């Protein structure tokens, strides 16, 4: 299933069984929600569907999948969002977003959840 999630993140239109084109792997989305809680992203961000994620020192992530930009600067694509989660300073030097030691695989799942927020 992870391969299917990766295909979606790269923009593939090949759906998993029971899914429409360009829909994320449901398991990746669920893992992403749990990982957002695990990495305590809700300490800074309000994140719908993530228990305790009521932070207000950074922007809310409500409807993140409908946004055009990440951090107001980067085109919002699943792959770029995953890269942002792993190493935000490498994409926007000086950003307040910290690097939290998120693995590439975890970042893909976290991006899947955030992109599913419509």
MDTraj code that builds the backbone (N, CA, C; nanometers):
import mdtraj as md
import numpy as np

residues = "UNK UNK UNK UNK UNK UNK UNK UNK UNK UNK UNK UNK UNK UNK UNK UNK UNK UNK UNK UNK UNK UNK UNK UNK UNK UNK UNK UNK UNK UNK UNK UNK UNK UNK UNK UNK UNK UNK UNK UNK UNK UNK UNK UNK UNK UNK UNK UNK UNK UNK UNK UNK UNK UNK UNK UNK UNK UNK UNK UNK UNK UNK UNK UNK UNK UNK UNK UNK UNK UNK UNK UNK UNK UNK UNK UNK UNK UNK UNK UNK UNK UNK UNK UNK UNK UNK UNK UNK UNK UNK UNK UNK UNK UNK UNK UNK UNK UNK UNK UNK UNK UNK UNK UNK UNK UNK UNK UNK UNK UNK UNK UNK UNK UNK UNK UNK UNK UNK".split()
xyz = np.array([
    [0.0801, -0.1192, 0.0000],
    [0.0000, 0.0000, 0.0000],
    [0.0843, 0.1255, 0.0000],
    [0.2015, 0.1218, 0.0632],
    [0.2869, 0.2396, 0.0664],
    [0.3252, 0.2814, -0.0748],
    [0.3459, 0.1840, -0.1639],
    [0.3784, 0.2182, -0.3016],
    [0.2646, 0.2952, -0.3661],
    [0.1413, 0.2564, -0.3357],
    [0.0269, 0.3287, -0.3893],
    [0.0195, 0.4693, -0.3339],
    [0.0504, 0.4855, -0.2054],
    [0.0522, 0.6190, -0.1468],
    [0.1594, 0.7022, -0.2136],
    [0.2757, 0.6422, -0.2366],
    [0.3836, 0.7137, -0.3030],
    [0.3451, 0.7529, -0.4442],
    [0.2735, 0.6646, -0.5150],
    [0.2277, 0.6977, -0.6497],
    [0.1331, 0.8167, -0.6458],
    [0.0433, 0.8193, -0.5486],
    [-0.0478, 0.9336, -0.5367],
    [0.0311, 1.0601, -0.5072],
    [0.1281, 1.0508, -0.4184],
    [0.2050, 1.1689, -0.3813],
    [0.2816, 1.2240, -0.4999],
    [0.3190, 1.1391, -0.5916],
    [0.3910, 1.1849, -0.7089],
    [0.2965, 1.2277, -0.8200],
    [0.1658, 1.2197, -0.7953],
    [0.0694, 1.2688, -0.8918],
    [0.0142, 1.1630, -0.9840],
    [0.0364, 1.0387, -0.9566],
    [-0.0173, 0.9325, -1.0397],
    [-0.1690, 0.9340, -1.0349],
    [-0.2297, 0.8952, -1.1441],
    [-0.3749, 0.8858, -1.1464],
    [-0.4212, 0.7414, -1.1375],
    [-0.3327, 0.6506, -1.0990],
    [-0.3686, 0.5105, -1.0841],
    [-0.4220, 0.4891, -0.9431],
    [-0.5560, 0.4687, -0.9290],
    [-0.6133, 0.4552, -0.7953],
    [-0.5963, 0.3155, -0.7383],
    [-0.5971, 0.3075, -0.6059],
    [-0.6021, 0.1792, -0.5382],
    [-0.7430, 0.1236, -0.5543],
    [-0.7588, -0.0037, -0.5305],
    [-0.8907, -0.0655, -0.5408],
    [-0.9892, 0.0098, -0.4524],
    [-1.1027, 0.0480, -0.5106],
    [-1.2058, 0.1160, -0.4336],
    [-1.1819, 0.2654, -0.4165],
    [-1.0792, 0.3201, -0.4816],
    [-1.0497, 0.4624, -0.4697],
    [-1.0589, 0.5271, -0.6066],
    [-1.0907, 0.6551, -0.6073],
    [-1.0941, 0.7309, -0.7304],
    [-0.9544, 0.7791, -0.7660],
    [-0.9409, 0.8277, -0.8883],
    [-0.8125, 0.8811, -0.9326],
    [-0.7687, 0.9955, -0.8431],
    [-0.6401, 1.0025, -0.8185],
    [-0.5776, 1.1086, -0.7387],
    [-0.6222, 1.1126, -0.5935],
    [-0.6791, 1.0061, -0.5428],
    [-0.7130, 0.9989, -0.4008],
    [-0.5996, 0.9315, -0.3262],
    [-0.5704, 0.9781, -0.2070],
    [-0.4616, 0.9180, -0.1302],
    [-0.4978, 0.7810, -0.0764],
    [-0.3979, 0.7047, -0.0452],
    [-0.4150, 0.5770, 0.0217],
    [-0.4730, 0.6043, 0.1605],
    [-0.5863, 0.5482, 0.1902],
    [-0.6527, 0.5752, 0.3191],
    [-0.5651, 0.5378, 0.4388],
    [-0.4882, 0.4307, 0.4244],
    [-0.4000, 0.3896, 0.5344],
    [-0.2911, 0.4945, 0.5565],
    [-0.2380, 0.5512, 0.4492],
    [-0.1362, 0.6560, 0.4624],
    [-0.1944, 0.7785, 0.5307],
    [-0.3169, 0.8118, 0.4960],
    [-0.3833, 0.9270, 0.5581],
    [-0.3987, 0.9035, 0.7079],
    [-0.4416, 0.7849, 0.7471],
    [-0.4591, 0.7548, 0.8896],
    [-0.3258, 0.7540, 0.9637],
    [-0.2230, 0.6974, 0.8998],
    [-0.0899, 0.7013, 0.9613],
    [-0.0438, 0.8459, 0.9764],
    [-0.0692, 0.9266, 0.8760],
    [-0.0298, 1.0666, 0.8804],
    [-0.0942, 1.1412, 0.9948],
    [-0.2222, 1.1147, 1.0188],
    [-0.2904, 1.1807, 1.1307],
    [-0.2250, 1.1424, 1.2629],
    [-0.1964, 1.0141, 1.2800],
    [-0.1314, 0.9683, 1.4034],
    [0.0087, 1.0280, 1.4173],
    [0.0802, 1.0387, 1.3066],
    [0.2157, 1.0940, 1.3112],
    [0.2157, 1.2432, 1.3443],
    [0.1166, 1.3165, 1.2956],
    [0.1071, 1.4588, 1.3298],
    [0.0914, 1.4757, 1.4807],
    [0.0182, 1.3846, 1.5432],
    [0.0052, 1.3876, 1.6891],
    [0.1368, 1.3446, 1.7545],
    [0.1978, 1.2399, 1.7021],
    [0.3223, 1.1871, 1.7591],
    [0.4339, 1.2917, 1.7579],
    [0.4470, 1.3627, 1.6479],
    [0.5518, 1.4652, 1.6369],
    [0.5102, 1.5979, 1.7012],
    [0.3923, 1.5999, 1.7593],
    [0.3397, 1.7155, 1.8335],
    [0.3290, 1.8415, 1.7480],
    [0.2875, 1.8227, 1.6246],
    [0.2697, 1.9372, 1.5351],
    [0.1610, 2.0315, 1.5867],
    [0.0681, 1.9762, 1.6648],
    [-0.0387, 2.0555, 1.7221],
    [0.0056, 2.1471, 1.8341],
    [0.1320, 2.1412, 1.8714],
    [0.1837, 2.2372, 1.9693],
    [0.1854, 2.3770, 1.9094],
    [0.2056, 2.3847, 1.7792],
    [0.2097, 2.5139, 1.7101],
    [0.0885, 2.5355, 1.6198],
    [0.0387, 2.4281, 1.5589],
    [-0.0702, 2.4379, 1.4612],
    [-0.2015, 2.3817, 1.5150],
    [-0.3116, 2.4428, 1.4754],
    [-0.4429, 2.3809, 1.4927],
    [-0.4606, 2.2886, 1.3715],
    [-0.4895, 2.1609, 1.3991],
    [-0.5018, 2.0628, 1.2906],
    [-0.6320, 1.9864, 1.3090],
    [-0.7294, 2.0045, 1.2201],
    [-0.8549, 1.9316, 1.2323],
    [-0.8327, 1.7805, 1.2338],
    [-0.9024, 1.7127, 1.3227],
    [-0.8960, 1.5674, 1.3293],
    [-0.7809, 1.5117, 1.4104],
    [-0.6918, 1.5969, 1.4580],
    [-0.5776, 1.5516, 1.5377],
    [-0.6020, 1.5937, 1.6827],
    [-0.6166, 1.4947, 1.7690],
    [-0.6477, 1.5212, 1.9095],
    [-0.5446, 1.6139, 1.9722],
    [-0.5925, 1.7149, 2.0401],
    [-0.5059, 1.8071, 2.1121],
    [-0.4311, 1.9069, 2.0255],
    [-0.4523, 1.9043, 1.8942],
    [-0.3799, 1.9945, 1.8037],
    [-0.4527, 2.1276, 1.7963],
    [-0.4241, 2.2117, 1.8960],
    [-0.4918, 2.3419, 1.9052],
    [-0.3921, 2.4570, 1.9151],
    [-0.2716, 2.4356, 1.8652],
    [-0.1698, 2.5400, 1.8723],
    [-0.2119, 2.6643, 1.7967],
    [-0.1646, 2.7779, 1.8456],
    [-0.2003, 2.9028, 1.7790],
    [-0.0793, 2.9914, 1.7505],
    [0.0408, 2.9364, 1.7654],
    [0.1600, 3.0160, 1.7356],
    [0.1996, 3.0078, 1.5884],
    [0.1408, 2.9135, 1.5161],
    [0.1599, 2.9010, 1.3716],
    [0.0210, 2.8887, 1.3098],
    [0.0122, 2.9012, 1.1818],
    [-0.1176, 2.8992, 1.1145],
    [-0.1932, 2.7688, 1.1311],
    [-0.3256, 2.7809, 1.1254],
    [-0.4090, 2.6612, 1.1254],
    [-0.3857, 2.5833, 0.9962],
    [-0.3991, 2.4538, 1.0032],
    [-0.3814, 2.3698, 0.8851],
    [-0.5161, 2.3236, 0.8293],
    [-0.6225, 2.3892, 0.8721],
    [-0.7568, 2.3614, 0.8234],
    [-0.7610, 2.3789, 0.6708],
    [-0.8211, 2.2844, 0.6015],
    [-0.8364, 2.2869, 0.4553],
    [-0.7018, 2.3010, 0.3837],
    [-0.5975, 2.2444, 0.4405],
    [-0.4638, 2.2597, 0.3841],
    [-0.4550, 2.2070, 0.2408],
    [-0.5269, 2.1022, 0.2112],
    [-0.5224, 2.0435, 0.0772],
    [-0.5756, 2.1346, -0.0316],
    [-0.6490, 2.2374, 0.0053],
    [-0.7011, 2.3336, -0.0935],
    [-0.6092, 2.4529, -0.1123],
    [-0.5054, 2.4615, -0.0336],
    [-0.4155, 2.5773, -0.0424],
    [-0.3246, 2.5674, -0.1638],
    [-0.2909, 2.6823, -0.2169],
    [-0.2001, 2.6889, -0.3312],
    [-0.0540, 2.6871, -0.2899],
    [-0.0259, 2.7373, -0.1677],
    [0.1128, 2.7539, -0.1257],
    [0.1392, 2.6975, 0.0130],
    [0.2626, 2.6548, 0.0316],
    [0.3162, 2.6151, 0.1620],
    [0.3973, 2.7342, 0.2113],
    [0.3724, 2.7774, 0.3325],
    [0.4452, 2.8901, 0.3919],
    [0.4345, 3.0159, 0.3070],
    [0.3300, 3.0248, 0.2270],
    [0.3085, 3.1424, 0.1441],
    [0.4059, 3.1581, 0.0295],
    [0.4914, 3.0570, 0.0054],
    [0.5976, 3.0710, -0.0953],
    [0.6124, 2.9544, -0.1911],
    [0.5848, 2.8355, -0.1454],
    [0.6131, 2.7151, -0.2234],
    [0.4839, 2.6555, -0.2774],
    [0.4837, 2.6167, -0.4041],
    [0.3658, 2.5513, -0.4605],
    [0.3298, 2.4299, -0.3758],
    [0.2039, 2.4186, -0.3412],
    [0.1573, 2.3113, -0.2527],
    [0.1321, 2.1839, -0.3327],
    [0.2316, 2.0960, -0.3319],
    [0.2193, 1.9637, -0.3919],
    [0.2532, 1.8616, -0.2838],
    [0.2034, 1.7401, -0.2952],
    [0.2338, 1.6400, -0.1923],
    [0.3835, 1.6181, -0.1725],
    [0.4589, 1.6090, -0.2796],
    [0.6023, 1.5862, -0.2674],
    [0.6745, 1.7033, -0.2021],
    [0.6387, 1.8237, -0.2421],
    [0.7027, 1.9413, -0.1832],
    [0.6636, 1.9547, -0.0365],
    [0.5374, 1.9228, -0.0032],
    [0.4939, 1.9287, 0.1362],
    [0.5735, 1.8294, 0.2212],
    [0.5947, 1.7097, 0.1700],
    [0.6746, 1.6110, 0.2437],
    [0.8170, 1.6626, 0.2636],
    [0.8748, 1.7225, 0.1605],
    [1.0097, 1.7790, 0.1725],
    [1.0118, 1.8918, 0.2755],
    [0.9075, 1.9729, 0.2783],
    [0.8950, 2.0822, 0.3755],
    [0.8918, 2.0276, 0.5174],
    [0.8151, 1.9215, 0.5376],
    [0.8029, 1.8620, 0.6713],
    [0.9383, 1.8084, 0.7180],
    [1.0151, 1.7508, 0.6280],
    [1.1463, 1.6943, 0.6638],
    [1.2488, 1.8044, 0.6901],
    [1.2565, 1.9029, 0.6032],
    [1.3651, 2.0029, 0.6119],
    [1.3159, 2.1409, 0.5695],
    [1.2324, 2.2036, 0.6512],
    [1.1754, 2.3334, 0.6106],
    [1.2810, 2.4409, 0.5862],
    [1.3887, 2.4428, 0.6635],
    [1.4925, 2.5451, 0.6472],
    [1.5618, 2.5357, 0.5113],
    [1.5667, 2.4158, 0.4551],
    [1.6323, 2.4005, 0.3247],
    [1.5479, 2.4601, 0.2129],
    [1.4184, 2.4733, 0.2348],
    [1.3289, 2.5286, 0.1333],
    [1.3009, 2.6770, 0.1542],
    [1.2907, 2.7177, 0.2794],
    [1.2682, 2.8586, 0.3131],
    [1.3609, 2.8934, 0.4292],
    [1.4836, 2.9333, 0.3979],
    [1.5774, 2.9675, 0.5050],
    [1.5196, 3.0755, 0.5972],
    [1.5377, 3.0548, 0.7263],
    [1.4892, 3.1508, 0.8246],
    [1.3460, 3.1293, 0.8691],
    [1.2789, 3.0289, 0.8128],
    [1.1408, 3.0025, 0.8541],
    [1.1369, 2.9629, 1.0016],
    [1.0251, 2.9905, 1.0656],
    [1.0081, 2.9522, 1.2062],
    [0.9789, 2.8032, 1.2214],
    [0.9426, 2.7366, 1.1132],
    [0.9117, 2.5929, 1.1173],
    [1.0396, 2.5146, 1.1466],
    [1.0400, 2.4387, 1.2564],
    [1.1608, 2.3632, 1.2909],
    [1.1679, 2.2285, 1.2190],
    [1.2875, 2.1775, 1.2045],
    [1.3070, 2.0400, 1.1590],
    [1.2904, 1.9521, 1.2824],
    [1.2015, 1.8545, 1.2729],
    [1.1688, 1.7712, 1.3882],
    [1.2254, 1.6299, 1.3784],
    [1.3111, 1.6053, 1.2809],
    [1.3669, 1.4710, 1.2655],
    [1.2693, 1.3736, 1.2035],
    [1.1784, 1.4235, 1.1226],
    [1.0782, 1.3394, 1.0574],
    [1.1432, 1.2638, 0.9416],
    [1.1194, 1.1335, 0.9341],
    [1.1732, 1.0534, 0.8237],
    [1.0964, 1.0844, 0.6957],
    [1.1559, 1.0500, 0.5827],
    [1.0891, 1.0710, 0.4548],
    [0.9556, 0.9965, 0.4497],
    [0.9549, 0.8717, 0.4959],
    [0.8318, 0.7916, 0.4928],
    [0.7243, 0.8532, 0.5809],
    [0.7615, 0.8958, 0.7019],
    [0.6641, 0.9596, 0.7906],
    [0.6124, 1.0891, 0.7281],
    [0.7006, 1.1662, 0.6661],
    [0.6607, 1.2927, 0.6040],
    [0.5619, 1.2693, 0.4907],
    [0.5800, 1.1627, 0.4125],
    [0.4848, 1.1327, 0.3046],
    [0.3467, 1.1046, 0.3620],
    [0.3403, 1.0297, 0.4714],
    [0.2113, 1.0000, 0.5332],
    [0.1498, 1.1259, 0.5944],
    [0.2315, 1.2082, 0.6577],
    [0.1814, 1.3328, 0.7158],
    [0.1289, 1.4240, 0.6049],
    [0.1995, 1.4297, 0.4944],
    [0.1551, 1.5090, 0.3800],
    [0.0243, 1.4535, 0.3242],
    [0.0103, 1.3217, 0.3212],
    [-0.1145, 1.2614, 0.2728],
    [-0.2325, 1.3072, 0.3571],
    [-0.2149, 1.3108, 0.4894],
    [-0.3231, 1.3563, 0.5758],
    [-0.3538, 1.5040, 0.5502],
    [-0.2505, 1.5855, 0.5477],
    [-0.2732, 1.7288, 0.5293],
    [-0.3353, 1.7596, 0.3932],
    [-0.2939, 1.6891, 0.2900],
    [-0.3515, 1.7120, 0.1573],
    [-0.4963, 1.6639, 0.1494],
    [-0.5342, 1.5715, 0.2361],
    [-0.6728, 1.5230, 0.2393],
    [-0.7662, 1.6204, 0.3111],
    [-0.7105, 1.7182, 0.3809],
    [-0.7943, 1.8167, 0.4509],
    [-0.8492, 1.9157, 0.3483],
    [-0.9744, 1.8996, 0.3181],
    [-1.0376, 1.9820, 0.2155],
    [-1.1461, 2.0626, 0.2815],
])
top = md.Topology()
chain = top.add_chain()
for i, resn in enumerate(residues, 1):
    res = top.add_residue(resn, chain, resSeq=i)
    for name in ("N", "CA", "C"):
        top.add_atom(name, md.element.get_by_symbol(name[0]), res)
traj = md.Trajectory(xyz[None], top)
